[in-house]
Amino acid sequence: MIIEKNLFTSSFFTNQTYQKSSLPNKKELICWQEYLLRHQRLIFKSKSNYNYLLDHKSHSLEGLYQQIISLNPMELKPQSIHFWRWPQPTCTGPAIYFVIDYPCHLDSPLLLYIGESSQMEKRWKSNHSCKNYLALYSEAMSQARLEKRLSIRFWTDVPEKIEKRRFIEEILIDHWRPAFNKIIRQNLVRSFLV
């Protein structure tokens, strides 16, 4: 029997009184992670060391696209997922950020979220849906007795103008398909064999 199930649905995250029993169990969680990795694992394996200085003056859309998708987020310095609580800012100015988990039971990192901001500290101190998703993901991982290793990585060589950053963000989201980005979450339905 096949059951269609999106483990981390929009309604699940907006319901403040979720039941622990409604979190995915260990088998479901690992299947969901493996499903996401079917796409991402190939991208991570194809990445090599790359100079991430973006050519902001590139006149070729294809050239710009190739620069953007060649970025390897694992080469960016990992920071605590709670970076915004630190007394000293870890990232000032505009950035595109990547939220990554690299659990011990997986053979590849799992890119969960890509975002952009002109002021990272303010963005994460305020209400941010990604923090809610990560809290529930962390709870599900704990309940399943799976170790998580969450980090956030900042790509700061990005344009000042929000339109250009969002353009880059959209390309990266389309390329990586991180599960907690809205456009991917809305389209992500996972089949499970029960």
C-alpha positions in Angstrom: 0.0 0.0 0.0 1.3 3.5 -0.9 0.5 6.5 1.2 1.1 10.0 0.0 2.5 12.1 2.8 4.3 15.3 3.1 6.2 15.0 6.4 6.6 18.7 7.0 3.4 20.4 5.6 2.5 24.1 5.8 -0.5 23.3 8.0 1.7 21.2 10.3 4.0 24.1 10.9 1.4 26.7 11.4 -0.4 24.6 14.0 1.1 25.7 17.3 -0.4 22.8 19.2 1.0 19.9 17.2 1.0 16.5 18.8 4.3 14.7 19.2 2.7 11.6 17.7 2.1 13.6 14.5 5.8 13.9 14.0 7.3 11.4 11.5 8.7 8.2 13.0 12.3 7.1 12.4 11.5 5.1 9.3 9.5 7.9 7.7 12.1 10.5 8.6 15.0 8.5 7.1 12.9 7.8 4.0 12.1 11.5 3.6 15.8 12.4 4.0 16.8 9.8 1.4 14.1 11.0 -1.0 15.6 14.5 -0.8 19.1 13.2 -1.1 18.3 11.4 -4.4 18.5 14.8 -6.0 21.0 16.7 -3.7 23.6 13.9 -3.3 24.5 14.1 -7.0 24.9 17.8 -6.8 27.1 17.6 -3.7 29.3 14.9 -5.4 29.7 17.0 -8.5 31.0 20.1 -6.6 34.7 20.9 -6.5 36.6 23.7 -4.9 35.5 26.9 -6.6 36.3 30.6 -6.3 33.0 32.0 -5.2 33.5 35.6 -6.2 30.5 36.4 -8.2 31.1 38.4 -11.4 28.5 41.1 -10.8 29.2 42.6 -14.1 28.7 39.5 -16.1 26.6 40.3 -19.2 25.9 36.7 -20.0 22.9 35.1 -18.2 24.3 31.7 -18.9 27.6 32.6 -17.5 26.0 34.1 -14.4 23.8 31.0 -14.0 26.8 28.7 -14.2 28.6 30.7 -11.6 25.6 30.5 -9.2 25.0 26.8 -9.6 28.7 26.0 -9.2 28.7 27.2 -5.6 29.3 24.5 -3.1 27.7 25.5 0.2 29.8 23.0 2.1 32.9 25.1 1.3 31.4 28.0 3.2 32.3 28.3 6.9 29.7 26.6 9.1 28.1 28.6 11.9 25.8 27.7 14.7 22.2 27.7 13.8 21.7 30.0 16.7 24.2 32.6 15.4 21.8 35.4 15.9 22.0 35.0 19.7 25.7 35.6 19.9 26.9 38.9 21.3 29.0 39.6 18.2 27.4 39.4 14.8 28.7 36.6 12.6 27.4 38.0 9.4 26.8 41.7 8.6 25.4 43.0 5.4 23.6 41.2 2.7 24.0 37.4 2.3 22.5 34.3 0.9 22.4 31.6 3.5 22.2 27.8 3.5 20.8 25.7 6.3 22.4 22.3 6.2 22.1 19.1 8.3 24.7 16.4 8.0 23.4 13.6 10.2 25.7 10.7 11.0 23.4 8.1 9.4 23.5 9.8 6.0 26.4 9.7 3.5 25.8 13.2 2.2 24.8 16.6 3.7 21.1 17.6 3.4 20.4 21.1 2.3 17.2 22.1 4.1 16.7 25.8 3.4 18.1 28.6 1.2 17.4 32.3 2.0 18.6 35.8 1.4 18.7 38.9 3.6 20.2 42.3 3.7 20.6 42.1 7.5 21.0 38.5 8.8 20.9 39.3 12.5 17.6 41.2 12.2 16.1 38.6 9.9 16.7 35.7 12.3 15.9 37.7 15.5 12.4 38.3 14.2 9.8 35.7 13.3 11.3 33.5 10.6 9.4 30.4 9.4 12.7 28.5 8.9 13.3 28.6 12.7 9.9 26.9 13.2 10.7 24.2 10.6 14.1 23.6 12.1 12.5 23.3 15.6 10.1 20.7 14.4 12.8 18.9 12.4 15.0 18.8 15.5 12.1 17.5 17.6 11.4 14.8 15.0 15.1 13.8 14.9 15.3 13.7 18.7 12.1 11.6 18.9 13.5 9.2 16.3 16.8 9.1 18.3 18.8 10.4 15.3 21.7 12.7 15.7 21.5 16.0 13.8 24.3 18.4 12.9 22.7 21.6 11.8 24.7 24.5 10.6 24.1 27.7 8.7 26.5 29.0 6.1 26.7 32.5 4.7 27.6 33.5 1.1 28.4 37.2 1.5 29.7 38.0 -2.0 26.2 38.9 -3.2 24.7 42.0 -4.7 23.4 44.8 -2.5 20.1 45.1 -4.5 17.4 42.8 -3.2 16.1 42.0 -6.7 19.4 40.6 -7.7 19.8 38.6 -4.5 16.3 37.1 -4.9 17.1 36.2 -8.5 20.2 34.3 -7.3 18.2 32.7 -4.4 15.5 31.5 -6.9 18.2 29.9 -9.1 19.8 28.2 -6.1 16.4 26.9 -4.7 15.5 25.5 -8.2 18.9 23.9 -8.4 19.1 22.3 -4.9 15.4 21.9 -4.1 15.7 22.4 -0.3 12.7 20.9 1.5 11.8 23.9 3.8 11.7 26.5 1.1 8.0 27.4 0.4 8.0 26.7 -3.3 9.6 23.3 -2.8 7.5 22.5 0.3 4.3 23.2 -1.6 5.3 20.7 -4.4 6.9 18.1 -2.3 4.8 15.0 -1.8 6.6 11.9 -0.7 5.4 8.3 -1.3 6.0 5.8 1.5 5.7 2.0 1.4 3.9 0.9 4.5 
